[in-house]
Amino acid sequence: MQDSYKLSVSNFGPITEAEVELRPLTVFVGPSNTGKSYLATLIYALHQCFGSITVEPSGLSPQRFRHWSMDYPYIEKFRRDTAAWQGLRDWVTDISETLDTSGKDLHGGASTNAVREEPPHPLPPELASHLDPVLKSASLFNHLFESELRRCFGASAVDVLIRQGNATGKGGEAAINVTCPKQASMDTGARFHLYLREGRSKIKGRMEVASPVSLALDHDLGLPRWVVESVERLVNERDVSDGQIKRVLEYLTALLFQSWFRPVNRIAYYLPADRTGIMHSHQVVVSTLVQNSATAGRWTSTDRRKSPVLSGVLADFLGQLIEMSNIGTGHHPGSLKKSATSIENAILKGTVRLQEAETGYPVFTYRPRRWKTDLPLLRVSSMVAELAPVVLYLRYMVQPGDVLVIEEPEAHLHPAMQAEFTRQLALLVRAGVKLIVTTHSEWILEELANIVRRSEIPASNRKEIPRQEFALKAEQVGVWLFEPQRRPQGSVVKEISLDTSGLYPTRFDEVALTLHNDWADISSMVGNNA
């Protein structure tokens, strides 16, 4: 599927080997401490890195360009090459004539005349010779991705993320590889290789892209007017500063990366485990952090080493809860309000509400059906507190096309509600959200198996079975089992498919069988001693 991508890692955290394909619904299952959250956090960091390469509708530089700006020696070499200038103008002219650039900037939404996916636009050789060394080098991303890894994991250095016990004569090494599917602009998919080595704080990486270097545009990509005008001035007047040349080339480079790694170029949100505790205490946590930040100038270096550090995942979660107060009680244009309401109606039997306090900090409450007053989340059931963030994110943050990571959705839910929430997840996938779920729940996997098998029944016959609207095709779902290994010590991640019984072989039944046999032995002994 064009919107899926593959991720393989080795010697990362507790994981020895893993190769997963990120599909519309990706489920990580397995024993505790096998790396499910590690891999989910890595995926979040990847999206924080690649997803930041976006250009605002106004046509300004990408938000994080400052982290990987193009070196000026490239700019000076380009300025002296007249053929490269001409090639750049021909390329931009080809793109702007293919897409309707009249009247408005195209980035962020194509005109009604634009085709969903245009033919590729190969870079002229004289232009490609300048951009190839930049495009096929991961140096543009290494610093940003290293920063995101350390931030998301709350790690002092990236080499602490390497699996322990795998040292060789040259020291341990972890590898991370991202492979995106073939786009219209390439014969093969784009690949991003990263290596973490012991004793080093920096990442070594490289890109692999097909030649000739091309750009395929669709309704998500386009050229803003300032790029076309800047290129015209660059070629016709040549009275353009190095800064202007740099800005144009960096913008086009960003579009190329955005095109190649489109499945990873998605905004991601992470709902960590223990959401109940966080929702009960987030105001206290945030206020304490604010108070400590005010005394930061008086801290010694020893104090800083002893001070607690939030992982980026948790910090982002807390920050986004605060950000909701800026959104207010309205809904953003791409709101998944219907999905949020569906969860409230099917499971919570009430409404999760956002109110803005006098301090400007958001206050989250719950109003049961037919009640006229609200309850603070501190006084609601753990089930409501656990699912409240899901409802809030769908109502105020997540949009179709975004990635949503949910750790342990079964927490604090009765088995019947676990099954119902799994059905709600299927509806979210159909609404366009890309989901990554970590779980230990047999009930979730069994209901997911029903959802997949239901899609095998012709739609015309589904009216005869219950819950006909909850169906996903097998290719939309990926279930990955994390299995602990003794030699080498760590976990291996493998995909599991529906078996002949129509269930996912998660080995939960082995636990049930052991418990049953113990019960039988105990019952036999109790009976003999009666």
GIGIMO-V584038 format. One record per pair of residues at least 4 apart in sequence whose ideal C-beta (glycine too) atoms are under 8 Angstrom apart, sorted by the first residue. I is the first residue (numbers start at 0). J is the second residue. Records with the same first field share a line. If there is no record, write none. Layout:
I: J ; J
This chain:
0: 22 ; 23 ; 180 ; 474
1: 180 ; 182 ; 261 ; 262
2: 23 ; 261 ; 262 ; 433
3: 20 ; 21 ; 22 ; 23 ; 180 ; 262
4: 20 ; 21 ; 177 ; 178 ; 179 ; 180 ; 260 ; 262 ; 263
5: 18 ; 19 ; 20 ; 21 ; 176 ; 177 ; 178
6: 17 ; 18 ; 19 ; 20 ; 21 ; 38 ; 41 ; 42 ; 45 ; 175 ; 176 ; 177 ; 178
7: 16 ; 17 ; 18 ; 19 ; 174 ; 175 ; 176 ; 178
8: 14 ; 16 ; 17 ; 38 ; 41 ; 173 ; 174 ; 175 ; 176
9: 14 ; 15 ; 16 ; 17 ; 173 ; 174
10: 14 ; 15 ; 161 ; 162 ; 165 ; 171 ; 172 ; 173 ; 174 ; 489
11: 17 ; 34 ; 37 ; 38 ; 41 ; 160 ; 161 ; 162 ; 173 ; 174 ; 175 ; 195
12: 34 ; 37 ; 38 ; 160 ; 162
13: 32 ; 33 ; 34 ; 37 ; 162 ; 489 ; 490
14: 33 ; 34 ; 37 ; 38 ; 162 ; 481 ; 489 ; 490 ; 491 ; 492
15: 162 ; 165 ; 484 ; 487 ; 488 ; 489 ; 490 ; 491
16: 491 ; 492
17: 34 ; 38 ; 479 ; 490 ; 491 ; 492
18: 492
19: 25 ; 38 ; 477 ; 479 ; 492 ; 494
20: 25 ; 477 ; 494
21: 25 ; 42 ; 262 ; 433 ; 435 ; 477
22: 474 ; 475 ; 476 ; 477
23: 428 ; 433 ; 434 ; 471 ; 475 ; 476
24: 424 ; 425 ; 428 ; 433 ; 434 ; 436 ; 447 ; 471 ; 475 ; 476 ; 477
25: 434 ; 435 ; 436 ; 476 ; 477 ; 479
26: 436 ; 437 ; 438 ; 443 ; 444 ; 447 ; 476 ; 477 ; 478 ; 479
27: 35 ; 38 ; 39 ; 435 ; 436 ; 437 ; 438 ; 479 ; 481 ; 492
28: 35 ; 437 ; 438 ; 439 ; 444 ; 478 ; 479 ; 480 ; 481 ; 503 ; 505
29: 33 ; 35 ; 480 ; 481 ; 482 ; 483 ; 490 ; 505
30: 439 ; 481 ; 483
31: 439
33: 481 ; 482 ; 483 ; 490
34: 38 ; 481 ; 489 ; 490 ; 492
35: 39 ; 437 ; 481
36: 40 ; 272 ; 406 ; 437
37: 41
38: 42 ; 492
39: 43 ; 269 ; 404 ; 406 ; 435 ; 437
40: 44 ; 151 ; 152 ; 269 ; 310 ; 312
41: 45 ; 148 ; 151 ; 175
42: 46 ; 267 ; 402 ; 404 ; 435
43: 47 ; 151 ; 267 ; 269 ; 312 ; 404
44: 48 ; 144 ; 147 ; 148 ; 150 ; 151 ; 152 ; 311
45: 49 ; 144 ; 147 ; 177 ; 263
46: 50 ; 263 ; 265 ; 266 ; 267 ; 402
47: 51 ; 147 ; 151 ; 267 ; 311
48: 140 ; 143 ; 144 ; 147
49: 256 ; 260 ; 263 ; 264
50: 263 ; 264 ; 265 ; 266 ; 267
51: 61 ; 62 ; 63 ; 143
52: 61 ; 63 ; 253 ; 256 ; 257 ; 264
53: 61 ; 62 ; 257 ; 264
54: 58 ; 59 ; 60 ; 61 ; 106 ; 107 ; 223 ; 250 ; 253 ; 254
55: 59 ; 61 ; 62 ; 107
56: 104 ; 106 ; 107 ; 108
57: 104 ; 223
58: 104 ; 106 ; 223 ; 224 ; 225 ; 226
60: 64 ; 246 ; 249 ; 250
61: 249 ; 250 ; 253
63: 67 ; 143
64: 68 ; 249 ; 253
66: 142 ; 143 ; 146
67: 138 ; 139 ; 140 ; 142 ; 143
68: 245 ; 249
69: 73 ; 74 ; 133 ; 139 ; 245 ; 248 ; 249 ; 252
70: 74
71: 75 ; 241 ; 245
72: 76
73: 77 ; 129 ; 132 ; 133 ; 248
74: 78 ; 241 ; 244 ; 245 ; 248
75: 79 ; 241
76: 80 ; 129
77: 83 ; 84 ; 129 ; 244 ; 248
78: 241 ; 244
80: 84 ; 125 ; 129
81: 85
82: 86 ; 125
83: 87 ; 125 ; 126 ; 128 ; 129
84: 88 ; 233 ; 234 ; 237
85: 89 ; 125 ; 234
86: 90 ; 122 ; 123 ; 124 ; 125 ; 126
87: 91 ; 123 ; 126 ; 230 ; 233 ; 234 ; 247
88: 92 ; 230 ; 231 ; 233 ; 234
89: 93 ; 123
90: 94 ; 120 ; 122 ; 123 ; 126
91: 95 ; 222 ; 226 ; 227 ; 230
92: 96
93: 97 ; 120
94: 98 ; 120 ; 214 ; 216 ; 222
95: 100 ; 222 ; 227
97: 117 ; 118 ; 120 ; 216
98: 105 ; 109 ; 110 ; 113 ; 117 ; 216 ; 221 ; 222
99: 105 ; 109 ; 110 ; 112 ; 113
100: 104 ; 105 ; 221 ; 222 ; 224 ; 227
102: 110
103: 110 ; 224
104: 221 ; 222 ; 223 ; 224
105: 109 ; 110 ; 113 ; 220 ; 221 ; 222 ; 223
106: 220 ; 221 ; 222 ; 223
107: 219 ; 221
108: 218
109: 113 ; 217 ; 218 ; 221
113: 117 ; 217 ; 218 ; 221
114: 217
115: 217 ; 218
116: 183 ; 215 ; 216 ; 217
117: 183 ; 215 ; 216 ; 217
118: 183 ; 215
119: 182 ; 183 ; 184 ; 185 ; 213 ; 214 ; 215
120: 184 ; 213 ; 214 ; 215 ; 216
121: 211 ; 212 ; 213
122: 126 ; 127 ; 130 ; 211 ; 212 ; 213 ; 214
123: 127
124: 128 ; 211
125: 129
126: 130
127: 131 ; 211 ; 212
129: 133
130: 134 ; 212 ; 248 ; 251 ; 252 ; 255
131: 135 ; 212
132: 136
133: 139 ; 252
134: 206 ; 208 ; 212 ; 252 ; 255 ; 256
135: 205 ; 206 ; 207 ; 208
136: 205 ; 206
137: 141 ; 191 ; 192 ; 193 ; 204 ; 205 ; 206
138: 142 ; 204
139: 143 ; 252 ; 256
140: 144 ; 191 ; 204
141: 145 ; 193 ; 201 ; 202 ; 203 ; 204
142: 146 ; 201
143: 147
144: 148 ; 193 ; 202 ; 204
145: 149 ; 157 ; 200 ; 201 ; 202
146: 150
147: 151 ; 311
148: 152 ; 154 ; 157 ; 160 ; 202
149: 153 ; 154 ; 155 ; 156 ; 157
150: 310 ; 311 ; 314
151: 310 ; 311 ; 312
152: 160 ; 310 ; 311
153: 308 ; 309 ; 310 ; 311
154: 159 ; 160
155: 159
156: 200
157: 195 ; 200 ; 201 ; 202
158: 195 ; 196 ; 197 ; 198 ; 199 ; 200
160: 173 ; 195
161: 165 ; 171 ; 172 ; 173 ; 195 ; 196 ; 197
162: 171 ; 173 ; 489
163: 171
164: 487 ; 488 ; 489
165: 171 ; 487 ; 489
166: 170 ; 171 ; 197
167: 171 ; 172
170: 196 ; 197 ; 198
171: 196 ; 197
172: 194 ; 195 ; 196 ; 197
173: 194 ; 195
174: 192 ; 193 ; 194 ; 195
175: 192 ; 193 ; 194 ; 195
176: 190 ; 191 ; 192 ; 193
177: 190 ; 191 ; 260 ; 263
178: 188 ; 189 ; 190 ; 191
179: 188 ; 189 ; 190 ; 259 ; 260 ; 261 ; 262 ; 263
180: 188 ; 262
181: 185 ; 186 ; 187 ; 188
182: 188 ; 189 ; 215 ; 258 ; 259 ; 261
183: 215
184: 213 ; 214 ; 215 ; 258 ; 259
185: 189 ; 208 ; 209 ; 213 ; 259
186: 209
187: 209
189: 206 ; 207 ; 208 ; 209 ; 259 ; 260
190: 206 ; 207 ; 208
191: 204 ; 206 ; 207 ; 260
192: 204 ; 205 ; 206 ; 207
193: 202 ; 203 ; 204
194: 202 ; 203 ; 204
195: 199 ; 202
196: 203
208: 212 ; 259
212: 255
214: 220 ; 251 ; 254 ; 255 ; 258
215: 258
216: 220 ; 221 ; 258
219: 261
220: 254 ; 257 ; 258
222: 226 ; 227 ; 254
223: 227
224: 228
225: 229
226: 230 ; 247 ; 250 ; 251
227: 231
228: 232
229: 233 ; 239 ; 243 ; 246 ; 247
230: 234 ; 247
231: 235
232: 236 ; 238 ; 239 ; 243
233: 237 ; 239 ; 243 ; 244 ; 247
239: 243 ; 244
240: 244
241: 245
242: 246
243: 247
244: 248
245: 249
246: 250
247: 251
248: 252
249: 253
250: 254
251: 255
252: 256
253: 257
254: 258
255: 259
256: 260 ; 264
257: 261 ; 264
260: 264
265: 400 ; 401 ; 402 ; 433
266: 398 ; 400 ; 401 ; 402
267: 401 ; 402 ; 403 ; 404
268: 315 ; 319 ; 392 ; 396 ; 397 ; 401 ; 402 ; 403 ; 404
269: 312 ; 315 ; 316 ; 404 ; 406
270: 274 ; 316 ; 388 ; 389 ; 392 ; 403 ; 404 ; 405 ; 406
271: 277 ; 312 ; 313 ; 316 ; 406
272: 406 ; 407 ; 410
273: 277 ; 410
274: 278 ; 384 ; 385 ; 387 ; 388 ; 410
275: 279 ; 381 ; 384 ; 385 ; 410 ; 411
276: 280
277: 281 ; 284 ; 313 ; 316 ; 317 ; 388
278: 363 ; 376 ; 384 ; 385 ; 387 ; 388
279: 376 ; 377 ; 384
280: 284
281: 285 ; 317 ; 320
282: 286 ; 360
283: 287
284: 288 ; 317
285: 289 ; 317 ; 321 ; 360
286: 290
287: 291
288: 292 ; 309
289: 293
290: 294
291: 295 ; 306
294: 298
298: 302 ; 303 ; 306
299: 303
300: 304
301: 305
302: 306
309: 313 ; 314 ; 317
310: 314
311: 315
312: 316
313: 317
314: 318
315: 319
316: 320 ; 388
317: 321
318: 322
319: 323 ; 392 ; 396
320: 361 ; 363 ; 388 ; 391
321: 360 ; 361
322: 326 ; 396
323: 353 ; 361 ; 391 ; 395 ; 396
324: 353 ; 355 ; 359 ; 360 ; 361
326: 331 ; 395
327: 355
328: 353 ; 354 ; 355
330: 334 ; 336 ; 394 ; 395
331: 395 ; 396 ; 398
333: 398 ; 399
334: 393 ; 394 ; 395 ; 398
335: 339 ; 393 ; 394 ; 397 ; 398 ; 399 ; 427 ; 430 ; 432
336: 340 ; 393 ; 394
337: 341 ; 430
338: 342 ; 393 ; 423 ; 426 ; 427 ; 430 ; 432
339: 343 ; 351 ; 389 ; 390 ; 391 ; 393 ; 394
340: 344
341: 345 ; 423 ; 426
342: 346 ; 347 ; 386 ; 389 ; 390 ; 393 ; 420 ; 423
343: 347 ; 348 ; 349 ; 350 ; 351 ; 390
344: 348
345: 419 ; 422 ; 423
346: 382 ; 386 ; 412 ; 416 ; 419 ; 420 ; 423
347: 351 ; 365 ; 382 ; 383 ; 386 ; 390
348: 367 ; 368
349: 365 ; 366 ; 367 ; 368 ; 370 ; 383
350: 365 ; 366
351: 363 ; 364 ; 365 ; 383 ; 387 ; 390 ; 391 ; 394
352: 363 ; 364 ; 365 ; 366 ; 373
353: 361 ; 362 ; 363 ; 391 ; 394 ; 395
354: 361 ; 362 ; 363 ; 364 ; 373
355: 359 ; 360 ; 361 ; 362
356: 360 ; 361 ; 362
362: 375
363: 375 ; 376 ; 387 ; 391
364: 373 ; 374 ; 375 ; 376
365: 373 ; 374 ; 376 ; 379 ; 383 ; 387
366: 370 ; 372 ; 373 ; 374
367: 374
374: 378 ; 379
375: 379
376: 383 ; 384 ; 387
379: 383 ; 384 ; 387
380: 384 ; 411
381: 385 ; 411
382: 386 ; 411 ; 412 ; 413 ; 416
383: 387
384: 411
385: 410 ; 411 ; 412
386: 390 ; 412 ; 420
387: 391
388: 392
389: 393 ; 405 ; 408
390: 394
391: 395 ; 396
392: 396 ; 397 ; 403
393: 397 ; 427
397: 401 ; 403 ; 432
399: 430 ; 431 ; 432
400: 431 ; 432 ; 433
401: 432 ; 433
402: 432 ; 433 ; 434 ; 435
403: 427 ; 432 ; 433 ; 434 ; 435
404: 434 ; 435 ; 436 ; 437
405: 424 ; 434 ; 435 ; 436 ; 437
406: 436 ; 437
407: 437 ; 438 ; 439
408: 412 ; 417 ; 420 ; 421 ; 424 ; 436 ; 438 ; 440 ; 443
409: 417 ; 420 ; 438 ; 439 ; 440 ; 442 ; 443
412: 416 ; 417 ; 420
413: 417
414: 418 ; 442
415: 419
416: 420
417: 421 ; 440 ; 442 ; 443 ; 446
418: 422 ; 442 ; 443 ; 445 ; 446
419: 423
420: 424 ; 443
421: 425 ; 442 ; 443 ; 446 ; 447 ; 450
422: 426 ; 446 ; 450 ; 466 ; 469
423: 427
424: 428 ; 434 ; 436
425: 429 ; 447 ; 450 ; 469 ; 470 ; 471
426: 430 ; 468 ; 469
427: 432 ; 434
428: 432 ; 433 ; 434 ; 471 ; 475
429: 471
436: 443
438: 443 ; 444
440: 444
441: 445 ; 505 ; 507
442: 446
443: 447
444: 448 ; 478 ; 502 ; 503 ; 505 ; 507
445: 449 ; 502 ; 503
446: 450
447: 451 ; 476 ; 478 ; 503
448: 452 ; 497 ; 501 ; 502 ; 503
449: 453 ; 469
450: 454 ; 469 ; 470 ; 471 ; 476
451: 455 ; 470 ; 471 ; 472 ; 473 ; 476 ; 497
452: 456 ; 497 ; 501
453: 461 ; 464 ; 466 ; 467 ; 469 ; 470
454: 470 ; 471 ; 472 ; 473
456: 460 ; 461 ; 464
457: 461
460: 464
461: 467 ; 470
462: 467
471: 475 ; 476
472: 476
473: 496 ; 497
477: 494
478: 494 ; 495 ; 496 ; 503 ; 505
479: 492 ; 493 ; 494 ; 495
480: 492 ; 493 ; 494 ; 495 ; 504 ; 505 ; 506
481: 490 ; 491 ; 492
482: 490 ; 491 ; 492 ; 493
483: 489 ; 490
484: 488 ; 489 ; 490 ; 491
495: 503 ; 504 ; 505
496: 503
497: 501 ; 502 ; 503
498: 502 ; 503 ; 504
506: 510
507: 511
508: 512
509: 513
510: 514
511: 515
512: 516
513: 517
514: 518
515: 519
516: 520
517: 521
518: 522
519: 523
520: 524
521: 525
522: 526
523: 527
524: 528
525: 529
